[in-house]
Amino acid sequence: MCDGGLILHLATGSSRGIGLEIVKQLLADSSNLIFATCRNSDASSALQSLKQKGGGRMHTIQLDADDKQSVNTAARAVKKVLGKGGLDYLLINSGIVNSELTSLEWNA
């Protein structure tokens, strides 16, 4: 938990379906700060609508879980917001099919 009492969540695959619903449910509780990640958040009008309603408690971050550079860029974006703090919860709602990546490395 970060200073200020917020519980910090990062959810992958947040642009639609289960991931979008996870973000929606997390935003219903004002003690949550959410990093909603997906390949293209601008293309999801539902995700953008949630962000507008979130009162600054939601950040959208581009993340393609199958692209190591994208993963590292997303990690740096989260670190920029959190500073020296860390996440409380990591919600993995995305998959990788036939990837050359053998591990998910967050090198921020």
N, C-alpha and C positions, 0 to 999 in steps of 0.2 A: 504494500500500500504506500502511495506517495504522500508527501507532506500535503496537508489539506484534506486528508481522509478519503481521497478518491481511490477506487479500486481500478487497476489498470488492466485492460484486456486488449489483446490483438487477435483479430479473427481473419482468417484467410478465406478466399472464395465468397466475399461478402456482397457481390453485385446482384445476386438473385437466389431464389430457392431457400434452402436451409440456412445458408450463410447470411442472407438478408434478414431472415426471421430472427436469427441469433442476435444480430445487431439491433433490430427493432426491440426485442425483449430486454436487452442490456440497457438501451436508452430509456426504458420505462422507469429505471431506478436511477435517481439523481446522484447516487454515490459512485456511479461508474463513469470512467473515461475510456473511450473505445477508439482503437486504431482499426479501421475497416479497410482491408486490403483486397485488391482484385486486379486483374490485368488492365482494365480500363474503367475507372470509376466515373469518368465523364459520360460514358455511354449508358450508364444506369440511372435513369431519371428517378427511380424509386430510392436508390442510395443517396442521390443528391438531395432529395426531399427530406430524408431522415437527417442528413447533415444539417440542413437549414433549421429543422425543428429541434436539433440537439443542444442548442444553447452553448456552443463551443465545447461540448463534451465529446465530440466525434471528429476524428481526423481521417481523411481518406488518403490512402497511400497506394501507389501503383506497385504491384508485385506479381510477377509471373514466376510461380514456384519451380518452373522447369528451366529457368535462366539464372545462372549463378550471379551474373552481374546485377540483375534485377533484384535478387534476394539481398545482395550486399548493399545496394542503393537504398532499398526499403529499410534495412537495419540502421543505416546512417540517418535516415529521415526520422525514425522512431527515437534514436538516441539524441537527435537534435532537440526534440520536444522534451524528453525525459531528463536530459543531462546525465547525472551520475546514477540516477535511479534505474529501476528495472521494472519489468512487467510482473503482474501478479498471475495472470492467466494467458496462455497461448492456446487458441482454439483453431485447430487445423481442420479446415473444411474444403480442402482442395486436394487434388491428386495429380500424380505425375505418371504418365504412361510412356514406356520405352525411353526413359531418360538416361543420359550418360552420367548424370550426377549420382554419386553413391551416398552422399550424406548432405544434410541441410546445414550449411555453415553460415553463421551470422557473424561476419567479420566487419564490425563497425569501427 
